[in-house]
Amino acid sequence: MMAAVRADLSKRLAPDELWELVAPLLPSFAARPQGGGTAPRDERAVLTAVAYILTSGCAWRYLPESFGVSPATAHSRFSVWTEAGLWRRLHRAVLDELGARGELDWSSAIVDAASVRAKKGGSRTGPNPVDRGKKGSKLHVLSEGQGLPLVVAVSGANLHYSQAFKPLILGIPAVRSRRGPRRGRPVKVRADKAYYSAEHLRWLRDRRLVPRIARPGIESGERPGDSSEDPGSAPTA
């Protein structure tokens, strides 16, 4: 029964296509000096357990026994993989795979951010101006037209959204394409009014990117503003 449950979990959280990308990227296991035991027989079971924790929000100590992996082993392996840069390399591998299939939408790049609390602090935290100055972080994301993240960054919550705008665009990776050379250039860049400035419009045009940034003062139900116009000009119909 337990074997059947584990097989079902692996199929949902670590399907064959994902495992084929992950397996070659996994670092060789070495037990830590303070302990950690031997390498588990089934790395895919560990990946499944880690995927469950990361997507469900479950605390490590409450990892269900049905995964066949102890909470300590799952957390230890997650830490090792993180230090080895597995997630960054896996993200790039997924983008390359989707790019080669022609499944990335380069018609637009969408920039946005969200603030989250960071009770334990850290180097990438800061006083959140919209949360009574409590420690927090800001997650900055640039996605392709369908919403798939291309670039992700973390900063202190006190960093203004606009300060991450250029680094996110410059960080777009050149990924495989169905035909021809790698591609890392969208046609348009979309963002809300927090990113609007004359400098950003000029900067995008200089790089042959079409700006589509919402103009301040335009209600959400109205036309968001055609940022191809000169700053300060009235929107056209």
Phi and psi in degrees as GROMACS dihedral restraints (atoms count N, CA, C in turn):
[ dihedral_restraints ]
;  ai    aj    ak    al  type     phi  dphi    fc
    3     4     5     6     1   -62.0    20    10
    4     5     6     7     1   -37.9    20    10
    6     7     8     9     1   -63.5    20    10
    7     8     9    10     1   -38.7    20    10
    9    10    11    12     1   -66.7    20    10
   10    11    12    13     1   -39.1    20    10
   12    13    14    15     1   -64.0    20    10
   13    14    15    16     1   -45.0    20    10
   15    16    17    18     1   -62.8    20    10
   16    17    18    19     1   -39.0    20    10
   18    19    20    21     1   -64.7    20    10
   19    20    21    22     1   -39.3    20    10
   21    22    23    24     1   -67.5    20    10
   22    23    24    25     1   -40.2    20    10
   24    25    26    27     1   -64.0    20    10
   25    26    27    28     1   -41.8    20    10
   27    28    29    30     1   -63.3    20    10
   28    29    30    31     1   -38.9    20    10
   30    31    32    33     1   -65.1    20    10
   31    32    33    34     1   -35.1    20    10
   33    34    35    36     1   -85.6    20    10
   34    35    36    37     1   -41.3    20    10
   36    37    38    39     1   -97.9    20    10
   37    38    39    40     1   -23.6    20    10
   39    40    41    42     1  -139.3    20    10
   40    41    42    43     1    66.3    20    10
   42    43    44    45     1   -61.5    20    10
   43    44    45    46     1   165.5    20    10
   45    46    47    48     1   -55.0    20    10
   46    47    48    49     1   -43.1    20    10
   48    49    50    51     1   -62.9    20    10
   49    50    51    52     1   -40.0    20    10
   51    52    53    54     1   -69.5    20    10
   52    53    54    55     1   -43.1    20    10
   54    55    56    57     1   -62.1    20    10
   55    56    57    58     1   -35.8    20    10
   57    58    59    60     1   -63.8    20    10
   58    59    60    61     1   -29.7    20    10
   60    61    62    63     1   -80.8    20    10
   61    62    63    64     1   -37.2    20    10
   63    64    65    66     1   -74.4    20    10
   64    65    66    67     1   -45.7    20    10
   66    67    68    69     1   -49.9    20    10
   67    68    69    70     1   -47.3    20    10
   69    70    71    72     1   -69.0    20    10
   70    71    72    73     1   -15.2    20    10
   72    73    74    75     1   -93.8    20    10
   73    74    75    76     1   -12.2    20    10
   75    76    77    78     1   -67.0    20    10
   76    77    78    79     1   131.1    20    10
   78    79    80    81     1   -71.6    20    10
   79    80    81    82     1   153.7    20    10
   81    82    83    84     1   -66.3    20    10
   82    83    84    85     1   143.9    20    10
   84    85    86    87     1   -83.2    20    10
   85    86    87    88     1   137.6    20    10
   87    88    89    90     1  -140.4    20    10
   88    89    90    91     1   122.0    20    10
   90    91    92    93     1   -62.9    20    10
   91    92    93    94     1   140.6    20    10
   93    94    95    96     1   -74.9    20    10
   94    95    96    97     1   153.8    20    10
   96    97    98    99     1   -56.8    20    10
   97    98    99   100     1   -35.8    20    10
   99   100   101   102     1   -80.2    20    10
  100   101   102   103     1     0.8    20    10
  102   103   104   105     1   128.9    20    10
  103   104   105   106     1  -172.1    20    10
  105   106   107   108     1   131.9    20    10
  106   107   108   109     1   -11.3    20    10
  108   109   110   111     1    72.5    20    10
  109   110   111   112     1  -160.0    20    10
  111   112   113   114     1   -97.1    20    10
  112   113   114   115     1   164.0    20    10
  114   115   116   117     1   -64.2    20    10
  115   116   117   118     1   135.4    20    10
  117   118   119   120     1   -66.0    20    10
  118   119   120   121     1   152.8    20    10
  120   121   122   123     1   -69.1    20    10
  121   122   123   124     1   -28.0    20    10
  123   124   125   126     1  -123.5    20    10
  124   125   126   127     1    96.1    20    10
  126   127   128   129     1   -64.3    20    10
  127   128   129   130     1   -29.9    20    10
  129   130   131   132     1   -65.2    20    10
  130   131   132   133     1   -34.1    20    10
  132   133   134   135     1   -65.2    20    10
  133   134   135   136     1   -37.4    20    10
  135   136   137   138     1   -66.7    20    10
  136   137   138   139     1   -44.7    20    10
  138   139   140   141     1   -59.4    20    10
  139   140   141   142     1   -41.2    20    10
  141   142   143   144     1   -61.6    20    10
  142   143   144   145     1   -43.5    20    10
  144   145   146   147     1   -64.3    20    10
  145   146   147   148     1   -43.6    20    10
  147   148   149   150     1   -64.3    20    10
  148   149   150   151     1   -42.8    20    10
  150   151   152   153     1   -60.6    20    10
  151   152   153   154     1   -38.1    20    10
  153   154   155   156     1   -63.9    20    10
  154   155   156   157     1   -45.8    20    10
  156   157   158   159     1   -61.3    20    10
  157   158   159   160     1   -45.9    20    10
  159   160   161   162     1   -70.2    20    10
  160   161   162   163     1   -31.0    20    10
  162   163   164   165     1   -94.3    20    10
  163   164   165   166     1   -19.9    20    10
  165   166   167   168     1   -99.4    20    10
  166   167   168   169     1   -23.8    20    10
  168   169   170   171     1    83.0    20    10
  169   170   171   172     1     7.0    20    10
  171   172   173   174     1   -65.3    20    10
  172   173   174   175     1   139.9    20    10
  174   175   176   177     1   -68.3    20    10
  175   176   177   178     1   146.6    20    10
  177   178   179   180     1   -54.4    20    10
  178   179   180   181     1   -41.3    20    10
  180   181   182   183     1   -67.0    20    10
  181   182   183   184     1   -16.1    20    10
  183   184   185   186     1  -101.3    20    10
  184   185   186   187     1    15.0    20    10
  186   187   188   189     1   -57.2    20    10
  187   188   189   190     1   123.1    20    10
  189   190   191   192     1   -61.3    20    10
  190   191   192   193     1   145.2    20    10
  192   193   194   195     1   -63.4    20    10
  193   194   195   196     1   -22.5    20    10
  195   196   197   198     1   -61.4    20    10
  196   197   198   199     1   -17.1    20    10
  198   199   200   201     1   -76.4    20    10
  199   200   201   202     1   -16.4    20    10
  201   202   203   204     1    71.9    20    10
  202   203   204   205     1    18.6    20    10
  204   205   206   207     1  -133.5    20    10
  205   206   207   208     1   135.1    20    10
  207   208   209   210     1   -73.9    20    10
  208   209   210   211     1   150.8    20    10
  210   211   212   213     1   -55.4    20    10
  211   212   213   214     1   -39.3    20    10
  213   214   215   216     1   -64.0    20    10
  214   215   216   217     1   -42.4    20    10
  216   217   218   219     1   -66.1    20    10
  217   218   219   220     1   -43.5    20    10
  219   220   221   222     1   -62.3    20    10
  220   221   222   223     1   -45.2    20    10
  222   223   224   225     1   -67.3    20    10
  223   224   225   226     1   -41.2    20    10
  225   226   227   228     1   -61.3    20    10
  226   227   228   229     1   -44.9    20    10
  228   229   230   231     1   -68.8    20    10
  229   230   231   232     1   -36.9    20    10
  231   232   233   234     1   -58.9    20    10
  232   233   234   235     1   -43.5    20    10
  234   235   236   237     1   -63.9    20    10
  235   236   237   238     1   -43.4    20    10
  237   238   239   240     1   -63.2    20    10
  238   239   240   241     1   -45.7    20    10
  240   241   242   243     1   -63.5    20    10
  241   242   243   244     1   -39.6    20    10
  243   244   245   246     1   -64.8    20    10
  244   245   246   247     1   -45.6    20    10
  246   247   248   249     1   -62.8    20    10
  247   248   249   250     1   -30.1    20    10
  249   250   251   252     1   -82.7    20    10
  250   251   252   253     1    -2.8    20    10
  252   253   254   255     1    76.4    20    10
  253   254   255   256     1    24.8    20    10
  255   256   257   258     1   -60.0    20    10
  256   257   258   259     1   -44.0    20    10
  258   259   260   261     1   -66.8    20    10
  259   260   261   262     1   -38.2    20    10
  261   262   263   264     1   -64.3    20    10
  262   263   264   265     1   -43.8    20    10
  264   265   266   267     1   -70.1    20    10
  265   266   267   268     1   -34.1    20    10
  267   268   269   270     1   -68.1    20    10
  268   269   270   271     1   -40.6    20    10
  270   271   272   273     1   -58.1    20    10
  271   272   273   274     1   -44.7    20    10
  273   274   275   276     1   -64.9    20    10
  274   275   276   277     1   -39.1    20    10
  276   277   278   279     1   -65.0    20    10
  277   278   279   280     1   -38.9    20    10
  279   280   281   282     1   -65.7    20    10
  280   281   282   283     1   -43.5    20    10
  282   283   284   285     1   -61.9    20    10
  283   284   285   286     1   -42.4    20    10
  285   286   287   288     1   -61.8    20    10
  286   287   288   289     1   -41.0    20    10
  288   289   290   291     1   -65.6    20    10
  289   290   291   292     1   -46.3    20    10
  291   292   293   294     1   -67.4    20    10
  292   293   294   295     1   -37.5    20    10
  294   295   296   297     1   -63.4    20    10
  295   296   297   298     1   -41.3    20    10
  297   298   299   300     1   -65.3    20    10
  298   299   300   301     1   -26.2    20    10
  300   301   302   303     1   -86.9    20    10
  301   302   303   304     1    -5.6    20    10
  303   304   305   306     1    73.4    20    10
  304   305   306   307     1    28.8    20    10
  306   307   308   309     1  -103.8    20    10
  307   308   309   310     1    12.4    20    10
  309   310   311   312     1  -101.1    20    10
  310   311   312   313     1   138.8    20    10
  312   313   314   315     1   -99.4    20    10
  313   314   315   316     1   102.6    20    10
  315   316   317   318     1   -91.1    20    10
  316   317   318   319     1     8.3    20    10
  318   319   320   321     1   -66.6    20    10
  319   320   321   322     1   -28.7    20    10
  321   322   323   324     1  -147.3    20    10
  322   323   324   325     1   150.7    20    10
  324   325   326   327     1  -116.3    20    10
  325   326   327   328     1   134.9    20    10
  327   328   329   330     1  -116.5    20    10
  328   329   330   331     1   124.9    20    10
  330   331   332   333     1  -107.7    20    10
  331   332   333   334     1   134.0    20    10
  333   334   335   336     1  -159.0    20    10
  334   335   336   337     1   173.5    20    10
  336   337   338   339     1  -154.4    20    10
  337   338   339   340     1   161.6    20    10
  339   340   341   342     1  -147.7    20    10
  340   341   342   343     1   145.9    20    10
  342   343   344   345     1   -98.0    20    10
  343   344   345   346     1   142.4    20    10
  345   346   347   348     1  -135.5    20    10
  346   347   348   349     1   153.0    20    10
  348   349   350   351     1   -73.6    20    10
  349   350   351   352     1   151.1    20    10
  351   352   353   354     1  -138.0    20    10
  352   353   354   355     1    78.1    20    10
  354   355   356   357     1   -60.3    20    10
  355   356   357   358     1   -31.6    20    10
  357   358   359   360     1   -87.1    20    10
  358   359   360   361     1    -2.0    20    10
  360   361   362   363     1    74.0    20    10
  361   362   363   364     1  -158.3    20    10
  363   364   365   366     1   134.2    20    10
  364   365   366   367     1   172.4    20    10
  366   367   368   369     1   -69.2    20    10
  367   368   369   370     1   -23.2    20    10
  369   370   371   372     1  -109.4    20    10
  370   371   372   373     1    44.0    20    10
  372   373   374   375     1  -127.2    20    10
  373   374   375   376     1   166.4    20    10
  375   376   377   378     1  -169.9    20    10
  376   377   378   379     1   168.4    20    10
  378   379   380   381     1   -64.9    20    10
  379   380   381   382     1   125.0    20    10
  381   382   383   384     1   -83.7    20    10
  382   383   384   385     1   115.2    20    10
  384   385   386   387     1   -66.7    20    10
  385   386   387   388     1   -17.1    20    10
  387   388   389   390     1  -106.0    20    10
  388   389   390   391     1    11.0    20    10
  390   391   392   393     1  -135.9    20    10
  391   392   393   394     1    46.2    20    10
  393   394   395   396     1    54.2    20    10
  394   395   396   397     1    33.5    20    10
  396   397   398   399     1    73.4    20    10
  397   398   399   400     1    12.3    20    10
  399   400   401   402     1   -71.7    20    10
  400   401   402   403     1   154.1    20    10
  402   403   404   405     1   -62.2    20    10
  403   404   405   406     1   135.6    20    10
  405   406   407   408     1  -160.0    20    10
  406   407   408   409     1   170.6    20    10
  408   409   410   411     1  -125.3    20    10
  409   410   411   412     1   158.9    20    10
  411   412   413   414     1  -117.8    20    10
  412   413   414   415     1   126.9    20    10
  414   415   416   417     1   -96.5    20    10
  415   416   417   418     1   118.1    20    10
  417   418   419   420     1  -104.6    20    10
  418   419   420   421     1   131.1    20    10
  420   421   422   423     1  -134.2    20    10
  421   422   423   424     1   136.0    20    10
  423   424   425   426     1  -119.2    20    10
  424   425   426   427     1   121.0    20    10
  426   427   428   429     1  -116.0    20    10
  427   428   429   430     1   163.7    20    10
  429   430   431   432     1   -81.8    20    10
  430   431   432   433     1  -178.7    20    10
  432   433   434   435     1   -57.9    20    10
  433   434   435   436     1   -24.6    20    10
  435   436   437   438     1   -92.9    20    10
  436   437   438   439     1    -4.6    20    10
  438   439   440   441     1   101.2    20    10
  439   440   441   442     1     4.9    20    10
  441   442   443   444     1   -78.3    20    10
  442   443   444   445     1   123.4    20    10
  444   445   446   447     1   -61.8    20    10
  445   446   447   448     1   130.3    20    10
  447   448   449   450     1  -101.7    20    10
  448   449   450   451     1   -36.2    20    10
  450   451   452   453     1  -138.5    20    10
  451   452   453   454     1   136.0    20    10
  453   454   455   456     1  -132.6    20    10
  454   455   456   457     1   135.6    20    10
  456   457   458   459     1  -140.3    20    10
  457   458   459   460     1   157.6    20    10
  459   460   461   462     1  -127.2    20    10
  460   461   462   463     1   136.9    20    10
  462   463   464   465     1  -140.7    20    10
  463   464   465   466     1   175.3    20    10
  465   466   467   468     1   -65.2    20    10
  466   467   468   469     1   150.8    20    10
  468   469   470   471     1   -66.0    20    10
  469   470   471   472     1   -17.2    20    10
  471   472   473   474     1   -85.1    20    10
  472   473   474   475     1    -3.8    20    10
  474   475   476   477     1   -77.2    20    10
  475   476   477   478     1   128.7    20    10
  477   478   479   480     1   -67.9    20    10
  478   479   480   481     1   145.0    20    10
  480   481   482   483     1   -49.8    20    10
  481   482   483   484     1   -44.1    20    10
  483   484   485   486     1   -63.7    20    10
  484   485   486   487     1   -24.3    20    10
  486   487   488   489     1   -70.4    20    10
  487   488   489   490     1   -18.5    20    10
  489   490   491   492     1   -94.0    20    10
  490   491   492   493     1    -5.2    20    10
  492   493   494   495     1   -59.5    20    10
  493   494   495   496     1   -57.6    20    10
  495   496   497   498     1   -64.9    20    10
  496   497   498   499     1   -45.7    20    10
  498   499   500   501     1   -57.6    20    10
  499   500   501   502     1   -36.5    20    10
  501   502   503   504     1   -64.6    20    10
  502   503   504   505     1   -44.6    20    10
  504   505   506   507     1   -68.0    20    10
  505   506   507   508     1   -41.1    20    10
  507   508   509   510     1   -67.1    20    10
  508   509   510   511     1   -21.2    20    10
  510   511   512   513     1   -88.0    20    10
  511   512   513   514     1     0.7    20    10
  513   514   515   516     1   -61.0    20    10
  514   515   516   517     1   122.5    20    10
  516   517   518   519     1   -77.7    20    10
  517   518   519   520     1   152.2    20    10
  519   520   521   522     1   -86.2    20    10
  520   521   522   523     1   110.7    20    10
  522   523   524   525     1  -109.9    20    10
  523   524   525   526     1   166.1    20    10
  525   526   527   528     1   -62.0    20    10
  526   527   528   529     1   150.3    20    10
  528   529   530   531     1  -124.9    20    10
  529   530   531   532     1   165.2    20    10
  531   532   533   534     1   -63.4    20    10
  532   533   534   535     1   -37.5    20    10
  534   535   536   537     1  -137.4    20    10
  535   536   537   538     1   145.8    20    10
  537   538   539   540     1    78.8    20    10
  538   539   540   541     1  -160.0    20    10
  540   541   542   543     1   -72.4    20    10
  541   542   543   544     1   171.1    20    10
  543   544   545   546     1   -63.6    20    10
  544   545   546   547     1   156.2    20    10
  546   547   548   549     1  -127.6    20    10
  547   548   549   550     1   139.3    20    10
  549   550   551   552     1  -148.7    20    10
  550   551   552   553     1    24.1    20    10
  552   553   554   555     1  -126.2    20    10
  553   554   555   556     1   117.1    20    10
  555   556   557   558     1   -79.6    20    10
  556   557   558   559     1   170.3    20    10
  558   559   560   561     1   -84.1    20    10
  559   560   561   562     1   -49.2    20    10
  561   562   563   564     1  -120.8    20    10
  562   563   564   565     1   156.5    20    10
  564   565   566   567     1  -121.0    20    10
  565   566   567   568     1   120.5    20    10
  567   568   569   570     1  -110.2    20    10
  568   569   570   571     1   140.6    20    10
  570   571   572   573     1  -160.7    20    10
  571   572   573   574     1   163.8    20    10
  573   574   575   576     1   -86.1    20    10
  574   575   576   577     1  -178.6    20    10
  576   577   578   579     1   -67.0    20    10
  577   578   579   580     1   -14.7    20    10
  579   580   581   582     1   -63.1    20    10
  580   581   582   583     1   -20.7    20    10
  582   583   584   585     1  -101.8    20    10
  583   584   585   586     1     1.8    20    10
  585   586   587   588     1   -75.9    20    10
  586   587   588   589     1   128.3    20    10
  588   589   590   591     1  -164.5    20    10
  589   590   591   592     1   154.0    20    10
  591   592   593   594     1   -61.0    20    10
  592   593   594   595     1   -36.2    20    10
  594   595   596   597     1   -63.4    20    10
  595   596   597   598     1   -43.0    20    10
  597   598   599   600     1   -65.4    20    10
  598   599   600   601     1   -38.7    20    10
  600   601   602   603     1   -62.6    20    10
  601   602   603   604     1   -46.7    20    10
  603   604   605   606     1   -64.7    20    10
  604   605   606   607     1   -41.4    20    10
  606   607   608   609     1   -61.4    20    10
  607   608   609   610     1   -42.3    20    10
  609   610   611   612     1   -66.1    20    10
  610   611   612   613     1   -45.6    20    10
  612   613   614   615     1   -63.0    20    10
  613   614   615   616     1   -36.6    20    10
  615   616   617   618     1   -61.3    20    10
  616   617   618   619     1   -24.8    20    10
  618   619   620   621     1  -102.0    20    10
  619   620   621   622     1    15.8    20    10
  621   622   623   624     1    58.6    20    10
  622   623   624   625     1    37.9    20    10
  624   625   626   627     1  -111.8    20    10
  625   626   627   628     1   135.2    20    10
  627   628   629   630     1   -84.3    20    10
  628   629   630   631     1   117.1    20    10
  630   631   632   633     1   -79.6    20    10
  631   632   633   634     1   133.8    20    10
  633   634   635   636     1  -133.9    20    10
  634   635   636   637     1    76.4    20    10
  636   637   638   639     1  -112.9    20    10
  637   638   639   640     1   130.0    20    10
  639   640   641   642     1   -59.1    20    10
  640   641   642   643     1   138.6    20    10
  642   643   644   645     1   -89.1    20    10
  643   644   645   646     1   136.5    20    10
  645   646   647   648     1   -58.7    20    10
  646   647   648   649     1   143.6    20    10
  648   649   650   651     1    89.7    20    10
  649   650   651   652     1    -3.7    20    10
  651   652   653   654     1   -98.3    20    10
  652   653   654   655     1   122.6    20    10
  654   655   656   657     1   -66.3    20    10
  655   656   657   658     1   151.4    20    10
  657   658   659   660     1   -61.6    20    10
  658   659   660   661     1   -28.0    20    10
  660   661   662   663     1   -80.8    20    10
  661   662   663   664     1   -11.8    20    10
  663   664   665   666     1   -93.4    20    10
  664   665   666   667     1  -179.8    20    10
  666   667   668   669     1   -62.4    20    10
  667   668   669   670     1   128.1    20    10
  669   670   671   672     1   -67.9    20    10
  670   671   672   673     1    -7.5    20    10
  672   673   674   675     1   108.0    20    10
  673   674   675   676     1   128.4    20    10
  675   676   677   678     1   -93.9    20    10
  676   677   678   679     1   101.6    20    10
  678   679   680   681     1   -75.2    20    10
  679   680   681   682     1     5.4    20    10
  681   682   683   684     1   -79.5    20    10
  682   683   684   685     1    -9.7    20    10
  684   685   686   687     1   -80.0    20    10
  685   686   687   688     1   165.8    20    10
  687   688   689   690     1   -68.3    20    10
  688   689   690   691     1   141.1    20    10
  690   691   692   693     1   -56.9    20    10
  691   692   693   694     1   134.3    20    10
  693   694   695   696     1    97.3    20    10
  694   695   696   697     1   -17.9    20    10
  696   697   698   699     1   -78.2    20    10
  697   698   699   700     1   154.1    20    10
  699   700   701   702     1   -74.7    20    10
  700   701   702   703     1   143.1    20    10
  702   703   704   705     1   -60.8    20    10
  703   704   705   706     1   143.2    20    10
  705   706   707   708     1   -89.8    20    10
  706   707   708   709     1   162.4    20    10
